[in-house]
Amino acid sequence: MTGPQDADLALLLDEARIARLVSRYASMVDWLDWPGMATLFTPDARFDFGPMFQGGLDGYIPFASALEEGYDRRLHLFGMPRIDVRGDRARAECPSWIHARTKGAEVHADAVFAGRYVFDARRTDAGWKLSRLAYYLGVLDVTHPPAADEAPTNT
């Protein structure tokens, strides 16, 4: 027997699966897991980082790895995504706060990026996959703090 509760449960499961993709994306960027990241996306996924990068998955992974591996530390924090599922397609929008640290004799800086990620997803034979990612930067703040925070708990 099926009813409205079954539809609600199916929607919640779809939302949870999409939220898991979004959270895995943030973690994989932080840990530089480029092979794992590629599994989150459809082969024809599109990426929009404004003038920095626009293109497909084959170009995004090199772009993201060059950008992120330039930092000694990185932390991507996402707010709770607002997920709208419409059949076999969905959109997840989430605010983000990113902290990136560079260090060294020439460069030592903290960059804080506040923005918004928008992901499109679609149901495939392999389950939900991300099919589009757009990032909208709202605030960028760069500071040059003292380099004396290299304790084991911070690195």
C-alpha positions as CSV (number, residue, x, y, z in Angstrom):
1,M,0.0,0.0,0.0
2,T,1.4,3.4,-0.9
3,G,0.3,6.8,0.1
4,P,1.5,10.3,0.9
5,Q,3.9,9.1,3.6
6,D,5.7,6.9,1.0
7,A,6.1,10.0,-1.2
8,D,7.4,12.0,1.8
9,L,9.9,9.3,2.7
10,A,11.1,9.0,-0.9
11,L,11.6,12.8,-1.0
12,L,13.6,12.8,2.3
13,L,15.8,10.0,1.0
14,D,16.5,11.9,-2.2
15,E,17.3,15.1,-0.2
16,A,19.6,13.1,2.1
17,R,21.5,11.6,-0.9
18,I,22.0,15.0,-2.5
19,A,23.1,16.6,0.8
20,R,25.6,13.7,1.2
21,L,27.1,14.6,-2.3
22,V,27.4,18.2,-1.3
23,S,29.1,17.5,2.0
24,R,31.4,15.0,0.4
25,Y,32.4,17.6,-2.1
26,A,33.5,20.0,0.7
27,S,35.5,17.3,2.4
28,M,37.1,16.0,-0.8
29,V,38.3,19.5,-1.6
30,D,39.8,19.9,1.9
31,W,41.6,16.6,1.7
32,L,42.6,17.0,-2.0
33,D,40.8,13.9,-3.0
34,W,40.6,14.5,-6.8
35,P,39.8,10.9,-7.9
36,G,37.1,10.7,-5.3
37,M,35.7,14.1,-6.3
38,A,35.3,13.0,-9.9
39,T,32.9,10.2,-8.7
40,L,30.5,12.8,-7.4
41,F,29.8,14.3,-10.8
42,T,28.2,13.2,-14.1
43,P,30.6,13.0,-16.9
44,D,29.0,16.0,-18.6
45,A,29.0,18.2,-15.5
46,R,29.5,21.9,-16.0
47,F,31.4,24.2,-13.6
48,D,31.1,28.0,-13.3
49,F,33.5,30.0,-11.2
50,G,33.0,33.2,-13.1
51,P,36.1,34.5,-14.9
52,M,38.4,32.1,-13.0
53,F,37.0,28.9,-14.7
54,Q,34.1,27.8,-16.7
55,G,34.0,24.3,-18.3
56,G,33.6,20.6,-17.8
57,L,34.9,18.0,-15.4
58,D,38.0,17.3,-17.4
59,G,39.1,20.9,-16.9
60,Y,37.7,21.5,-13.4
61,I,39.8,18.9,-11.6
62,P,43.1,20.4,-12.8
63,F,41.8,23.9,-12.0
64,A,40.6,23.0,-8.5
65,S,43.8,21.0,-7.7
66,A,46.1,23.8,-8.8
67,L,44.1,26.3,-6.8
68,E,43.7,24.3,-3.6
69,E,47.1,22.7,-3.5
70,G,48.5,26.2,-3.4
71,Y,47.3,26.4,0.2
72,D,48.9,24.7,3.1
73,R,45.6,24.3,4.8
74,R,42.0,24.7,3.7
75,L,38.6,24.3,5.4
76,H,35.3,24.4,3.4
77,L,32.3,24.9,5.7
78,F,28.8,24.7,4.1
79,G,25.6,25.8,5.7
80,M,22.6,23.6,5.5
81,P,21.7,23.2,1.9
82,R,18.3,24.2,0.6
83,I,17.4,21.3,-1.7
84,D,14.6,21.3,-4.2
85,V,13.9,18.0,-5.8
86,R,11.7,17.9,-8.9
87,G,11.5,14.4,-10.2
88,D,14.9,13.2,-11.4
89,R,16.5,16.6,-11.1
90,A,17.4,18.7,-8.1
91,R,19.1,21.9,-7.0
92,A,21.0,22.4,-3.8
93,E,22.0,25.9,-2.7
94,C,24.2,26.4,0.3
95,P,26.1,29.3,1.9
96,S,29.8,28.7,2.4
97,W,32.7,29.9,4.5
98,I,36.1,28.9,3.3
99,H,39.4,29.5,5.2
100,A,42.7,28.9,3.3
101,R,46.2,29.3,4.8
102,T,49.4,29.9,3.0
103,K,52.8,30.1,4.8
104,G,56.4,30.5,4.0
105,A,59.2,33.0,3.9
106,E,57.6,35.0,1.1
107,V,53.9,34.4,1.7
108,H,52.0,33.9,4.9
109,A,48.3,34.8,4.6
110,D,44.9,33.7,5.7
111,A,42.1,34.1,3.1
112,V,38.5,33.9,4.1
113,F,35.9,33.5,1.3
114,A,32.2,33.8,2.1
115,G,30.0,32.8,-0.8
116,R,27.3,30.5,-2.1
117,Y,27.5,27.2,-3.9
118,V,24.7,26.1,-6.2
119,F,24.7,22.5,-7.3
120,D,22.4,20.9,-9.8
121,A,21.9,17.1,-9.5
122,R,20.2,14.4,-11.5
123,R,19.3,10.9,-10.8
124,T,21.3,8.4,-12.9
125,D,21.5,4.7,-13.2
126,A,24.2,4.9,-10.5
127,G,22.1,7.1,-8.2
128,W,22.2,10.8,-7.7
129,K,25.1,12.7,-9.2
130,L,26.0,16.4,-9.3
131,S,25.6,17.8,-12.8
132,R,26.5,21.5,-12.3
133,L,28.4,23.5,-9.8
134,A,28.4,27.3,-9.6
135,Y,30.2,29.4,-7.0
136,Y,29.3,32.9,-6.2
137,L,31.8,34.9,-4.1
138,G,30.3,37.4,-1.7
139,V,33.3,38.4,0.4
140,L,37.1,37.9,0.3
141,D,39.2,38.9,3.2
142,V,43.0,38.4,3.3
143,T,45.0,39.0,6.4
144,H,48.6,38.4,7.3
145,P,48.6,36.9,10.8
146,P,51.7,36.0,12.8
147,A,53.3,32.8,11.6
148,A,53.6,31.5,15.2
149,D,50.6,29.2,15.2
150,E,52.3,26.1,13.9
151,A,51.5,23.9,16.9
152,P,50.7,20.3,16.2
153,T,47.0,20.8,16.7
154,N,46.9,23.5,14.0
155,T,48.7,21.9,11.1
